[in-house]
């Protein structure tokens, strides 16, 4: 009997160890939502950014640094979005990193040093090619802000590309569940296609209507849905704006009815001051990073719907 058990045990020990579902850590809620959709019932990713925190200036807690050191996969937008994570990954985590902005097929927009009006923004939107990682000029009056705009998840075409990349990376690390990852990604891509059509219908009344936003984070959303950004208060990293820029922006809000939007996690007082003495109507706060929403697989759709409905409500209200 002992001999039989020993042979059976030896046979088991000789088998290759089954790959485990990777422990996945993500930087911001929209990325966490995309990963959660791909993982499905197999696991839940950890999102580093705390609810209500600023993605550009977040500070990791020691416990989060320890989690990164033990991660099996890190999925993040890239250093232009979360520089604090870039610095940490350099010396802390040996896990594979999937940097989404460098994923082939991602459509990238560039900040540029010249502004655009309604006409050239419409042209910009028409030129967008979602199958290429071409650079497109994008900026607003008074900004000297160059390089890639990292807020690329706000284009649903990029979200679909990223879902496939996440599934491929997870399948490499966990081949036993590759079919599940691929199937989950395909289901999520189809859902985003349906969501995209819904948002386009919601935002149809907003086409051609100028809007002013709190910071330069909405270029992908505007280009994809044909919105006209007349200006932003702050730059893409939400840095404090200069006084001259604010004066220039306010002077352009006096003749044409316009909606101006505060933003989650930023003081709305500046928006109220900017609207004084102008024809601007103040909309509800926007949340381009989903930082105020309940985390999970449904956050991406919730965030996109909220953006679309908030913009449309101000313009049509």
N, C-alpha and C positions, 0 to 999 in steps of 0.2 A: 504493500500500500504506500509506504514511504517512497519507494522507488518511483511508483506511478505519479505521485504528487510532485516529486522533484522534477520529473520529465515535463509535466504540465507547466510547472512554474518556470522552468528554463525556457520553454517554448514561448511563454508570455513575455518573459524578459527580453527575448531575442527580437520581438516585434518592434518596429519603429514607433516612437511615441507619437500619439495623435496631437496635432497642432491645437492649441487653445485659442479661443476667441480673444483677440488682442484687447488689451486695456487701452482705450482710445481717449486722448485728451485733445480738446479743441480750444481755440482762443475766444471766439465770440458766439453769441447765441444763434445767429443764422447758420453758421458753419456747424454748430452742434446739432441743429435741427436737420440739416442735410445728412449728417453722419447717422443720426438716430433713425432716419427713414431707411437708410441702407442696412443698418444693423438689425432693425426690426426687433423680434423677440430674442435675438441672440445676445443682446447686451445694450447698455446705455452709455454714451460718451459722457465724459466730464467736461463741463464748460468752465474755463478759468475766470472769465469776466463775471464779476458779481452783478446781481440784479441792480440796475440803476447806476452802475459805474461807468466811467469815461474810458472808452476803448483805447484812446490815444495816450493816456497818461496813467494807466493802471499800475499798481504795485503788487507784485505777488506776495502772498503770505508764505512763511516758512513751510507750512503744511502743503501748500500748492507746489512749492519747489520740490518737496520730497515726492509728491505724486508724479511730477514730471520725470524725476530720476527713475521712477519705477514703471513708466509708461511703455506700452508695447507699440504705440503709434501716436504721433502728434500730427494733427491736421489743422492747418492754420492758413490765413489769407496770405501773410507775408510780412516782412519787416516794415514796409511802408505803412501798414495798418497798425501793427502792434510791435513797435520797436522794443518794448520791455521784454517781450517773449524772445525776440531775436537774441538779445544779450544773454538771456538765461539759457537758451538752447546751446549756445556756443560752448558753455563750460559745464553743463549739467546733465543733459540727456543724450544717451547713445542710441535711443530708439529711432526707427525710421521716421523721417519727416516728409509729409506731403504738403508742399507749398502751393496753394491753389492758384495764385496769380501766374505761376509759371507753367500751369497745366496746358499742354497743347490743345488748341481750339478755343481757348479763352479769348474773348474779345476785350481788348484793353483800350481805355481812353487815356489821353494825356492831359495834364494841366498845361496851360500855355500862358504866355505873358501878355495876351491881348484879349479884350472882352468880345462878347458876341451879342447880337440882338436877336429879335424874333426870327428874322429871315435866315441868318446864317446858322442859327440853332436848328431850324427845320431842315436846312441842307445837311447839316451834320448828322441828324437822325437818319435821313434818307441814305446817307453813305455808309452807315454802320454795316459791317460784314461780320456776322457772328461765326463764320467758319475760320476767321483769321485772327491772329494776334497783332493786328495793325495798330499803330499809334494814331490817335485822333486828337486834334487840338480841342482843349476845353478849359475855360476859365471865365471869370467874371471881372467887371470893372475894378481897377485899383489893386488887383492881386498880382504879385510876382511869385508865382507858385508853380514850379515845373516838376516834371516827372509823372509817372503813372498814378492815376487816381485809383486807390486801392479798394474803393467801395463797389467792387464789381459784382457782388452777389445781387445787387439791385436790378440787374438785367437777368430775367428768367432764362434766357438762352445760356448764360454762363452757369446758372444753377444746374441746368440739365447736363452740361459738360462736366461739371464738378461731381455730380452724382455718379457718373460713369467712372471717373478717376478714383473716387473713394471706393467704389465697389472693386475695381481692379487691384487697388493697393491692399484692401482687406483680403481679397482672394489669394493674393501672393503670400500673405502672412498666415492665412487660415484656409488652405485649399479644400479641406473637408466641407466647408460651408460656402464654397465659391458659387454654387448654383443659387443658393438662397440670397447671397449678396447681389448677384446679377438680376435675379427676379425682383428683389425689392427695389433696386435702382430703376429698373424698367417701369415698375408701377409708379414710383415717385416721379419719373420723367413725364409719364402720361398725365399725372395729376397736375404737374406744373404747366403743361401745355393747355389743359383746360382752364387752369387759373389765369394764365396769360390772356386768353380770350375774354374771360370775365373782367379782368382789370382794364383791358382795352376799351370795353364797352362802358365801364364806369367812368373812365377818364376822357371819353369822347367829347363831352362838353367843355373840357379844360384845354383842348388843343387851341393854340394860338392866343391863349390868355396869359399875360405875363404874371409871373409869381416871383416873390422874393423869399429866400430861404435863409435859415440861420447860418448854416455853414456849407462849404463847397463839397457836398457829399452825394448829390443827387444826379450827377451827370448821366450815369447809366440809366437810371429810371426815366429821366427826361428824354434822353435820346431814343430809348426804346418805345416810349409812348407818345412821342411828338410834343412834349411840353416845352414851354418857353420860359427859361430862367432869366429874369431881368437882372438879377444880382443876388449876392449872398453877403451876409454881414461878416462872417469869419471865413478863413481859408479852410482847406481840406482837413487840416489837423485840428480845427476848431481853435486856432490861436487867436488871441485878442486882436481885434481890428484896430487900425489907426483912425485917428479923428478925421483926417482928410477923406479917407475912404468912406466913412459913415456920412459925411456931409455930401459927398458926390452921389452916394446911393440914395440918400433922402431927397435930394433935389430932383432925381428922376422919378420920384413917386408922387409928384404934385399934380400932374396933368392927366394921367390915365388911371382909371379904376384898376386897382391891383390888390392881390392878396399877399400878405406877409405872414410867415409862419414861425412861431417859436419852435423850440426843439426840446425833447425830453433830456433831462440832466443838465440843462443850461438855464440860467436866470432869464425869465421872460420879460424882465423890466426893460432891457435894452430894446427889445422888439416894440414894446409899448411906446418908448421914447421915439423910436424911429418912425412910428406911425403918426405921431402928433403933427398936426398941421398939414397932413397929406390926405390924399383920397384913398389911402390903403385901408383895407379891411383885415383885421387880425383873425387868422384861422386857429384851429386847435393845434396843440403841439404835435410835431412829427417825431417819429422814432425809427430812424433808418437802420438801427442796429438791433432792434427788438429787445432793448435792454430793460424795458418795463413790462414785458410780456411773460406769461408763464412758459418756462422752458419745456422742451420736448420736441417730438417730431412735427407737431402741428404749428410750431412757432413761425416757420418761414412763410406759410400761407397767411397766417394771422397778421404778420407784420406787413406783407405786401398789400393785403386787402385794406388794412388800416391806413396805410399811406395813400392809396388810391381814393378811398372814400373821404378822407379828411381833406384832400386837395379839391376833390370835386364838390364837396359840400360848401366850401368857402366860395368857390367860383360861381356856383349856381344859387347860393343862398341869398 
